[in-house]
Amino acid sequence: MILEISDKAILHAVQNFHPIPIQYMDYLIRALTELGSPLLWVFLVAFFYWQGKEKRAFHLMNLIVFSVLIVGAAKELFHKPRPSIEEGYRVLIQERFGGFSFPSGHSTTIAAVFGFFLNHKNKLFVLGLGLATIIVAYSRVYLGAHFPSDVIVGVVLGVLIGASNNKILNRFNEYSFKLSKIQGKFLVAGLIGVALILLFIAPKLVYIGLFFGYYAGFFFLREINFEQKRVSKSNILTKTVIGFLGMALLLMPVILMPYDLNESIQFALMLVLGLWVSAIVPVLYEKALNPSKQ
């Protein structure tokens, strides 16, 4: 009862605080809240991957998977409804993939990234991620997407997920991630298990297609001993820009028309997106740099 009263009081207070005109505040917070979208952080996965930092990208994708998995399971377990207009709250956004309120997925995701990079050498970068975590948590309450307790638990949960994944990265840093290796087999078995669970608890099929596509491309290139050549900064920039444009084109229908697209189409688009990041861009760019190998 005390928690419920506190949740409602804090939510009203946050939504009624406007240091700038309300119309500008609404637009600003709507933009900032996307820092917690799992789909946004796939761009960072791609950025690392295309630079040849495949293992770091792999673990960062695992981080997103674990965040989506745990949040999805918790939401299905608690079934806590989101704030509603009928209760007197301002609800400024509709969640693309629906779901319940507890815990906050956006807060968990950004906090997981913060926890993952908590020991990063660049302290300014870590500070920026910490600030982004606070902003996203605040934005979810301001927009009427969550109650304060949802975002607090999400932040704590995310930091724990991020820190644990960082330890896993260090432990598996020397592994080749080949299916033919014993550790690779166990790893794939675990990923398949996670994917099967996601089939039942993940919001829609969006994330499932993305994860299947990414891991399929990742392990396929490991198995055929494909290596991304170290190239100049200008080539990396070109590769990244082209790759990001392709990602944006694949994501646009899912983001702009989440309720109009058939789930199977969304799944297919995200499956291609995962493959685009982990296999298509690296292979096509390598062929472009070395046409003699075609």
Short mmCIF file of the C-alpha atoms (twelve columns), coordinates in Angstrom:
data_MODEL
# 
_entry.id   MODEL 
# 
loop_
_atom_site.group_PDB 
_atom_site.id 
_atom_site.type_symbol 
_atom_site.label_atom_id 
_atom_site.label_alt_id 
_atom_site.label_comp_id 
_atom_site.label_asym_id 
_atom_site.label_seq_id 
_atom_site.Cartn_x 
_atom_site.Cartn_y 
_atom_site.Cartn_z 
_atom_site.pdbx_PDB_model_num 
ATOM 1   C CA . MET A 1   0.000  0.000   0.000   1 
ATOM 2   C CA . ILE A 2   2.795  2.446   0.944   1 
ATOM 3   C CA . LEU A 3   4.658  1.562   -2.261  1 
ATOM 4   C CA . GLU A 4   1.529  2.135   -4.340  1 
ATOM 5   C CA . ILE A 5   0.874  5.521   -2.724  1 
ATOM 6   C CA . SER A 6   4.525  6.548   -3.187  1 
ATOM 7   C CA . ASP A 7   4.477  5.401   -6.807  1 
ATOM 8   C CA . LYS A 8   1.420  7.506   -7.578  1 
ATOM 9   C CA . ALA A 9   2.673  10.591  -5.724  1 
ATOM 10  C CA . ILE A 10  6.101  10.536  -7.383  1 
ATOM 11  C CA . LEU A 11  4.588  9.852   -10.816 1 
ATOM 12  C CA . HIS A 12  2.275  12.865  -10.502 1 
ATOM 13  C CA . ALA A 13  5.156  15.049  -9.267  1 
ATOM 14  C CA . VAL A 14  7.437  14.043  -12.152 1 
ATOM 15  C CA . GLN A 15  4.750  14.607  -14.768 1 
ATOM 16  C CA . ASN A 16  3.892  18.052  -13.368 1 
ATOM 17  C CA . PHE A 17  7.492  19.312  -13.338 1 
ATOM 18  C CA . HIS A 18  8.318  21.306  -16.497 1 
ATOM 19  C CA . PRO A 19  11.526 23.376  -16.355 1 
ATOM 20  C CA . ILE A 20  10.865 24.312  -19.987 1 
ATOM 21  C CA . PRO A 21  7.531  24.834  -21.809 1 
ATOM 22  C CA . ILE A 22  5.551  21.609  -21.700 1 
ATOM 23  C CA . GLN A 23  5.302  21.103  -25.459 1 
ATOM 24  C CA . TYR A 24  9.103  21.235  -25.821 1 
ATOM 25  C CA . MET A 25  9.583  19.106  -22.729 1 
ATOM 26  C CA . ASP A 26  7.344  16.399  -24.173 1 
ATOM 27  C CA . TYR A 27  9.250  16.262  -27.471 1 
ATOM 28  C CA . LEU A 28  12.628 16.261  -25.707 1 
ATOM 29  C CA . ILE A 29  11.731 13.429  -23.331 1 
ATOM 30  C CA . ARG A 30  10.204 11.373  -26.138 1 
ATOM 31  C CA . ALA A 31  13.554 11.554  -27.950 1 
ATOM 32  C CA . LEU A 32  15.724 10.883  -24.899 1 
ATOM 33  C CA . THR A 33  13.742 7.816   -23.843 1 
ATOM 34  C CA . GLU A 34  14.942 5.989   -26.985 1 
ATOM 35  C CA . LEU A 35  18.382 5.744   -25.358 1 
ATOM 36  C CA . GLY A 36  16.922 2.782   -23.514 1 
ATOM 37  C CA . SER A 37  15.563 0.981   -26.572 1 
ATOM 38  C CA . PRO A 38  17.236 -2.414  -27.137 1 
ATOM 39  C CA . LEU A 39  17.016 -1.785  -30.890 1 
ATOM 40  C CA . LEU A 40  19.161 1.343   -30.547 1 
ATOM 41  C CA . TRP A 41  21.986 -0.547  -28.860 1 
ATOM 42  C CA . VAL A 42  22.139 -3.016  -31.730 1 
ATOM 43  C CA . PHE A 43  23.817 -0.144  -33.606 1 
ATOM 44  C CA . LEU A 44  26.630 -0.209  -31.024 1 
ATOM 45  C CA . VAL A 45  26.869 -3.989  -31.479 1 
ATOM 46  C CA . ALA A 46  27.251 -3.428  -35.222 1 
ATOM 47  C CA . PHE A 47  29.806 -0.654  -34.691 1 
ATOM 48  C CA . PHE A 48  32.060 -2.930  -32.629 1 
ATOM 49  C CA . TYR A 49  31.493 -5.920  -34.907 1 
ATOM 50  C CA . TRP A 50  32.428 -4.126  -38.121 1 
ATOM 51  C CA . GLN A 51  35.603 -2.804  -36.510 1 
ATOM 52  C CA . GLY A 52  36.733 -6.389  -36.027 1 
ATOM 53  C CA . LYS A 53  35.836 -6.506  -32.312 1 
ATOM 54  C CA . GLU A 54  33.547 -9.489  -32.828 1 
ATOM 55  C CA . LYS A 55  33.830 -10.907 -29.320 1 
ATOM 56  C CA . ARG A 56  32.972 -7.605  -27.626 1 
ATOM 57  C CA . ALA A 57  30.031 -7.212  -29.998 1 
ATOM 58  C CA . PHE A 58  28.956 -10.794 -29.275 1 
ATOM 59  C CA . HIS A 59  28.909 -10.196 -25.521 1 
ATOM 60  C CA . LEU A 60  27.097 -6.896  -25.946 1 
ATOM 61  C CA . MET A 61  24.412 -8.671  -27.961 1 
ATOM 62  C CA . ASN A 62  24.209 -11.286 -25.197 1 
ATOM 63  C CA . LEU A 63  23.634 -8.402  -22.809 1 
ATOM 64  C CA . ILE A 64  20.636 -7.244  -24.841 1 
ATOM 65  C CA . VAL A 65  19.325 -10.819 -25.024 1 
ATOM 66  C CA . PHE A 66  19.572 -11.319 -21.258 1 
ATOM 67  C CA . SER A 67  17.898 -7.965  -20.609 1 
ATOM 68  C CA . VAL A 68  14.971 -8.734  -22.918 1 
ATOM 69  C CA . LEU A 69  14.682 -12.269 -21.549 1 
ATOM 70  C CA . ILE A 70  14.681 -11.357 -17.859 1 
ATOM 71  C CA . VAL A 71  12.420 -8.334  -18.275 1 
ATOM 72  C CA . GLY A 72  10.010 -10.343 -20.418 1 
ATOM 73  C CA . ALA A 73  9.878  -13.140 -17.829 1 
ATOM 74  C CA . ALA A 74  9.329  -10.677 -14.960 1 
ATOM 75  C CA . LYS A 75  6.541  -8.871  -16.804 1 
ATOM 76  C CA . GLU A 76  4.735  -12.133 -17.508 1 
ATOM 77  C CA . LEU A 77  5.193  -13.161 -13.869 1 
ATOM 78  C CA . PHE A 78  3.906  -9.965  -12.218 1 
ATOM 79  C CA . HIS A 79  1.369  -8.743  -14.834 1 
ATOM 80  C CA . LYS A 80  1.510  -5.221  -13.415 1 
ATOM 81  C CA . PRO A 81  -0.534 -2.785  -15.544 1 
ATOM 82  C CA . ARG A 82  0.995  0.442   -16.837 1 
ATOM 83  C CA . PRO A 83  -0.209 3.887   -15.739 1 
ATOM 84  C CA . SER A 84  -3.392 4.845   -17.564 1 
ATOM 85  C CA . ILE A 85  -5.255 7.985   -18.564 1 
ATOM 86  C CA . GLU A 86  -8.253 6.760   -16.573 1 
ATOM 87  C CA . GLU A 87  -6.156 7.001   -13.407 1 
ATOM 88  C CA . GLY A 88  -5.400 10.644  -14.147 1 
ATOM 89  C CA . TYR A 89  -1.912 10.255  -15.617 1 
ATOM 90  C CA . ARG A 90  -0.506 11.718  -18.811 1 
ATOM 91  C CA . VAL A 91  0.308  8.781   -21.086 1 
ATOM 92  C CA . LEU A 92  2.409  10.292  -23.865 1 
ATOM 93  C CA . ILE A 93  3.578  7.178   -25.673 1 
ATOM 94  C CA . GLN A 94  2.216  3.820   -26.740 1 
ATOM 95  C CA . GLU A 95  4.641  0.966   -26.352 1 
ATOM 96  C CA . ARG A 96  5.452  -0.493  -29.756 1 
ATOM 97  C CA . PHE A 97  5.435  -4.063  -28.507 1 
ATOM 98  C CA . GLY A 98  2.944  -3.720  -25.649 1 
ATOM 99  C CA . GLY A 99  3.607  -5.657  -22.462 1 
ATOM 100 C CA . PHE A 100 3.201  -4.955  -18.781 1 
ATOM 101 C CA . SER A 101 4.835  -2.339  -16.580 1 
ATOM 102 C CA . PHE A 102 7.151  -4.132  -14.130 1 
ATOM 103 C CA . PRO A 103 10.067 -3.849  -14.545 1 
ATOM 104 C CA . SER A 104 10.943 -1.127  -17.056 1 
ATOM 105 C CA . GLY A 105 12.608 -2.662  -20.110 1 
ATOM 106 C CA . HIS A 106 14.181 0.603   -21.272 1 
ATOM 107 C CA . SER A 107 15.651 1.272   -17.819 1 
ATOM 108 C CA . THR A 108 16.967 -2.275  -17.586 1 
ATOM 109 C CA . THR A 109 18.617 -2.110  -21.013 1 
ATOM 110 C CA . ILE A 110 20.452 1.190   -20.524 1 
ATOM 111 C CA . ALA A 111 21.478 0.216   -16.978 1 
ATOM 112 C CA . ALA A 112 22.785 -3.110  -18.299 1 
ATOM 113 C CA . VAL A 113 24.966 -1.258  -20.817 1 
ATOM 114 C CA . PHE A 114 26.163 1.018   -17.991 1 
ATOM 115 C CA . GLY A 115 26.980 -2.003  -15.812 1 
ATOM 116 C CA . PHE A 116 28.742 -3.705  -18.698 1 
ATOM 117 C CA . PHE A 117 31.088 -0.750  -19.224 1 
ATOM 118 C CA . LEU A 118 31.379 0.190   -15.543 1 
ATOM 119 C CA . ASN A 119 35.098 -0.651  -15.452 1 
ATOM 120 C CA . HIS A 120 35.881 0.979   -18.799 1 
ATOM 121 C CA . LYS A 121 39.102 3.003   -18.868 1 
ATOM 122 C CA . ASN A 122 37.353 6.075   -20.252 1 
ATOM 123 C CA . LYS A 123 35.675 7.456   -17.130 1 
ATOM 124 C CA . LEU A 124 33.949 10.216  -19.104 1 
ATOM 125 C CA . PHE A 125 32.273 7.519   -21.210 1 
ATOM 126 C CA . VAL A 126 31.146 5.704   -18.049 1 
ATOM 127 C CA . LEU A 127 29.846 8.944   -16.580 1 
ATOM 128 C CA . GLY A 128 27.906 9.613   -19.772 1 
ATOM 129 C CA . LEU A 129 26.298 6.166   -19.601 1 
ATOM 130 C CA . GLY A 130 25.405 6.746   -15.947 1 
ATOM 131 C CA . LEU A 131 23.769 10.044  -16.827 1 
ATOM 132 C CA . ALA A 132 21.932 8.393   -19.729 1 
ATOM 133 C CA . THR A 133 20.626 5.727   -17.334 1 
ATOM 134 C CA . ILE A 134 19.186 8.394   -15.022 1 
ATOM 135 C CA . ILE A 135 17.648 10.269  -17.960 1 
ATOM 136 C CA . VAL A 136 15.995 7.152   -19.382 1 
ATOM 137 C CA . ALA A 137 14.643 6.132   -15.970 1 
ATOM 138 C CA . TYR A 138 13.213 9.636   -15.502 1 
ATOM 139 C CA . SER A 139 11.785 9.675   -19.028 1 
ATOM 140 C CA . ARG A 140 9.846  6.437   -18.531 1 
ATOM 141 C CA . VAL A 141 8.046  7.944   -15.558 1 
ATOM 142 C CA . TYR A 142 7.517  11.341  -17.197 1 
ATOM 143 C CA . LEU A 143 5.985  9.745   -20.293 1 
ATOM 144 C CA . GLY A 144 3.562  7.697   -18.206 1 
ATOM 145 C CA . ALA A 145 5.019  4.408   -19.413 1 
ATOM 146 C CA . HIS A 146 6.019  3.196   -15.922 1 
ATOM 147 C CA . PHE A 147 5.695  3.803   -12.227 1 
ATOM 148 C CA . PRO A 148 8.821  4.868   -10.267 1 
ATOM 149 C CA . SER A 149 9.240  1.419   -8.685  1 
ATOM 150 C CA . ASP A 150 9.328  -0.118  -12.185 1 
ATOM 151 C CA . VAL A 151 12.313 1.975   -13.238 1 
ATOM 152 C CA . ILE A 152 14.182 1.636   -9.913  1 
ATOM 153 C CA . VAL A 153 14.008 -2.156  -10.077 1 
ATOM 154 C CA . GLY A 154 14.868 -2.003  -13.779 1 
ATOM 155 C CA . VAL A 155 18.027 0.018   -13.105 1 
ATOM 156 C CA . VAL A 156 19.210 -2.297  -10.315 1 
ATOM 157 C CA . LEU A 157 18.436 -5.363  -12.412 1 
ATOM 158 C CA . GLY A 158 20.204 -3.897  -15.442 1 
ATOM 159 C CA . VAL A 159 23.405 -3.049  -13.561 1 
ATOM 160 C CA . LEU A 160 23.537 -6.618  -12.215 1 
ATOM 161 C CA . ILE A 161 23.006 -8.050  -15.716 1 
ATOM 162 C CA . GLY A 162 25.698 -5.795  -17.182 1 
ATOM 163 C CA . ALA A 163 28.288 -6.511  -14.487 1 
ATOM 164 C CA . SER A 164 27.735 -10.278 -14.706 1 
ATOM 165 C CA . ASN A 165 28.051 -10.228 -18.503 1 
ATOM 166 C CA . ASN A 166 31.316 -8.333  -18.177 1 
ATOM 167 C CA . LYS A 167 32.688 -11.142 -16.019 1 
ATOM 168 C CA . ILE A 168 31.497 -13.699 -18.575 1 
ATOM 169 C CA . LEU A 169 33.330 -11.760 -21.297 1 
ATOM 170 C CA . ASN A 170 36.605 -11.956 -19.388 1 
ATOM 171 C CA . ARG A 171 36.169 -15.681 -18.787 1 
ATOM 172 C CA . PHE A 172 35.443 -16.506 -22.428 1 
ATOM 173 C CA . ASN A 173 37.835 -13.998 -23.955 1 
ATOM 174 C CA . GLU A 174 40.203 -16.654 -25.328 1 
ATOM 175 C CA . TYR A 175 37.527 -18.922 -26.802 1 
ATOM 176 C CA . SER A 176 37.217 -19.304 -30.556 1 
ATOM 177 C CA . PHE A 177 33.385 -19.547 -30.548 1 
ATOM 178 C CA . LYS A 178 33.413 -22.316 -33.150 1 
ATOM 179 C CA . LEU A 179 30.650 -24.895 -33.229 1 
ATOM 180 C CA . SER A 180 33.268 -27.592 -33.671 1 
ATOM 181 C CA . LYS A 181 34.807 -26.687 -30.309 1 
ATOM 182 C CA . ILE A 182 33.309 -28.214 -27.185 1 
ATOM 183 C CA . GLN A 183 32.758 -24.843 -25.529 1 
ATOM 184 C CA . GLY A 184 31.067 -23.647 -28.692 1 
ATOM 185 C CA . LYS A 185 28.609 -26.526 -28.521 1 
ATOM 186 C CA . PHE A 186 27.680 -25.713 -24.951 1 
ATOM 187 C CA . LEU A 187 27.398 -22.052 -25.843 1 
ATOM 188 C CA . VAL A 188 25.099 -22.722 -28.786 1 
ATOM 189 C CA . ALA A 189 22.978 -25.076 -26.695 1 
ATOM 190 C CA . GLY A 190 22.548 -22.306 -24.138 1 
ATOM 191 C CA . LEU A 191 21.656 -19.757 -26.795 1 
ATOM 192 C CA . ILE A 192 19.112 -22.108 -28.349 1 
ATOM 193 C CA . GLY A 193 17.575 -22.623 -24.912 1 
ATOM 194 C CA . VAL A 194 17.346 -18.872 -24.402 1 
ATOM 195 C CA . ALA A 195 15.826 -18.436 -27.856 1 
ATOM 196 C CA . LEU A 196 13.168 -21.092 -27.139 1 
ATOM 197 C CA . ILE A 197 12.230 -19.352 -23.914 1 
ATOM 198 C CA . LEU A 198 12.049 -16.063 -25.787 1 
ATOM 199 C CA . LEU A 199 9.514  -17.628 -28.149 1 
ATOM 200 C CA . PHE A 200 7.087  -17.729 -25.226 1 
ATOM 201 C CA . ILE A 201 7.877  -14.566 -23.263 1 
ATOM 202 C CA . ALA A 202 9.459  -11.994 -25.587 1 
ATOM 203 C CA . PRO A 203 7.241  -9.145  -26.792 1 
ATOM 204 C CA . LYS A 204 6.160  -10.124 -30.293 1 
ATOM 205 C CA . LEU A 205 8.633  -11.854 -32.628 1 
ATOM 206 C CA . VAL A 206 10.752 -8.765  -33.229 1 
ATOM 207 C CA . TYR A 207 13.630 -9.556  -30.899 1 
ATOM 208 C CA . ILE A 208 13.545 -13.272 -31.635 1 
ATOM 209 C CA . GLY A 209 14.188 -12.698 -35.348 1 
ATOM 210 C CA . LEU A 210 17.010 -10.276 -34.561 1 
ATOM 211 C CA . PHE A 211 18.741 -12.675 -32.166 1 
ATOM 212 C CA . PHE A 212 18.414 -15.709 -34.436 1 
ATOM 213 C CA . GLY A 213 19.775 -13.755 -37.400 1 
ATOM 214 C CA . TYR A 214 22.710 -12.291 -35.511 1 
ATOM 215 C CA . TYR A 215 23.832 -15.544 -33.898 1 
ATOM 216 C CA . ALA A 216 23.381 -17.528 -37.104 1 
ATOM 217 C CA . GLY A 217 25.662 -15.153 -38.999 1 
ATOM 218 C CA . PHE A 218 28.161 -14.906 -36.147 1 
ATOM 219 C CA . PHE A 219 28.676 -18.661 -35.778 1 
ATOM 220 C CA . PHE A 220 28.613 -19.312 -39.520 1 
ATOM 221 C CA . LEU A 221 31.518 -16.915 -40.127 1 
ATOM 222 C CA . ARG A 222 33.434 -18.412 -37.203 1 
ATOM 223 C CA . GLU A 223 32.972 -21.878 -38.675 1 
ATOM 224 C CA . ILE A 224 34.287 -20.941 -42.132 1 
ATOM 225 C CA . ASN A 225 37.242 -19.055 -40.575 1 
ATOM 226 C CA . PHE A 226 36.141 -15.742 -42.045 1 
ATOM 227 C CA . GLU A 227 38.103 -12.797 -40.720 1 
ATOM 228 C CA . GLN A 228 37.420 -9.110  -41.214 1 
ATOM 229 C CA . LYS A 229 40.570 -7.449  -42.480 1 
ATOM 230 C CA . ARG A 230 41.958 -4.514  -40.567 1 
ATOM 231 C CA . VAL A 231 41.334 -1.501  -42.757 1 
ATOM 232 C CA . SER A 232 41.957 2.232   -42.605 1 
ATOM 233 C CA . LYS A 233 39.777 4.624   -40.609 1 
ATOM 234 C CA . SER A 234 38.217 5.963   -43.805 1 
ATOM 235 C CA . ASN A 235 37.247 2.454   -44.903 1 
ATOM 236 C CA . ILE A 236 35.831 1.710   -41.454 1 
ATOM 237 C CA . LEU A 237 33.801 4.905   -41.658 1 
ATOM 238 C CA . THR A 238 32.456 3.985   -45.094 1 
ATOM 239 C CA . LYS A 239 31.644 0.480   -43.933 1 
ATOM 240 C CA . THR A 240 29.841 1.783   -40.855 1 
ATOM 241 C CA . VAL A 241 27.824 4.410   -42.709 1 
ATOM 242 C CA . ILE A 242 26.691 1.919   -45.362 1 
ATOM 243 C CA . GLY A 243 25.911 -0.651  -42.681 1 
ATOM 244 C CA . PHE A 244 23.916 1.812   -40.578 1 
ATOM 245 C CA . LEU A 245 21.901 2.933   -43.597 1 
ATOM 246 C CA . GLY A 246 20.950 -0.661  -44.291 1 
ATOM 247 C CA . MET A 247 20.011 -1.173  -40.650 1 
ATOM 248 C CA . ALA A 248 17.854 1.946   -40.679 1 
ATOM 249 C CA . LEU A 249 16.002 0.799   -43.802 1 
ATOM 250 C CA . LEU A 250 15.246 -2.575  -42.226 1 
ATOM 251 C CA . LEU A 251 14.157 -1.022  -38.936 1 
ATOM 252 C CA . MET A 252 11.963 1.752   -40.319 1 
ATOM 253 C CA . PRO A 253 8.900  -0.408  -41.118 1 
ATOM 254 C CA . VAL A 254 9.067  -2.104  -37.704 1 
ATOM 255 C CA . ILE A 255 9.410  1.190   -35.817 1 
ATOM 256 C CA . LEU A 256 6.983  3.287   -37.854 1 
ATOM 257 C CA . MET A 257 4.311  0.626   -38.466 1 
ATOM 258 C CA . PRO A 258 4.456  -1.785  -35.507 1 
ATOM 259 C CA . TYR A 259 0.702  -2.347  -35.498 1 
ATOM 260 C CA . ASP A 260 0.253  -2.551  -39.265 1 
ATOM 261 C CA . LEU A 261 2.900  -5.161  -40.088 1 
ATOM 262 C CA . ASN A 262 2.143  -8.836  -39.798 1 
ATOM 263 C CA . GLU A 263 4.253  -10.501 -37.091 1 
ATOM 264 C CA . SER A 264 5.834  -12.843 -39.616 1 
ATOM 265 C CA . ILE A 265 6.961  -9.851  -41.693 1 
ATOM 266 C CA . GLN A 266 8.429  -8.205  -38.593 1 
ATOM 267 C CA . PHE A 267 10.220 -11.438 -37.756 1 
ATOM 268 C CA . ALA A 268 11.625 -11.696 -41.300 1 
ATOM 269 C CA . LEU A 269 12.844 -8.084  -41.314 1 
ATOM 270 C CA . MET A 270 14.586 -8.495  -37.972 1 
ATOM 271 C CA . LEU A 271 16.068 -11.833 -39.005 1 
ATOM 272 C CA . VAL A 272 17.623 -10.106 -42.029 1 
ATOM 273 C CA . LEU A 273 18.767 -7.276  -39.757 1 
ATOM 274 C CA . GLY A 274 20.630 -9.716  -37.521 1 
ATOM 275 C CA . LEU A 275 22.240 -11.373 -40.539 1 
ATOM 276 C CA . TRP A 276 23.042 -7.945  -41.999 1 
ATOM 277 C CA . VAL A 277 25.076 -7.048  -38.918 1 
ATOM 278 C CA . SER A 278 26.892 -10.321 -38.331 1 
ATOM 279 C CA . ALA A 279 27.398 -11.702 -41.853 1 
ATOM 280 C CA . ILE A 280 26.128 -9.726  -44.846 1 
ATOM 281 C CA . VAL A 281 28.004 -6.446  -44.283 1 
ATOM 282 C CA . PRO A 282 31.349 -8.075  -43.344 1 
ATOM 283 C CA . VAL A 283 31.254 -10.472 -46.310 1 
ATOM 284 C CA . LEU A 284 30.111 -7.912  -48.887 1 
ATOM 285 C CA . TYR A 285 32.658 -5.349  -47.726 1 
ATOM 286 C CA . GLU A 286 35.448 -7.907  -47.798 1 
ATOM 287 C CA . LYS A 287 34.455 -8.816  -51.356 1 
ATOM 288 C CA . ALA A 288 34.460 -5.135  -52.330 1 
ATOM 289 C CA . LEU A 289 37.976 -4.676  -50.910 1 
ATOM 290 C CA . ASN A 290 39.272 -7.888  -52.473 1 
ATOM 291 C CA . PRO A 291 37.415 -8.410  -55.766 1 
ATOM 292 C CA . SER A 292 39.955 -11.006 -56.879 1 
ATOM 293 C CA . LYS A 293 38.511 -13.434 -54.323 1 
ATOM 294 C CA . GLN A 294 35.080 -13.383 -55.920 1 
# 
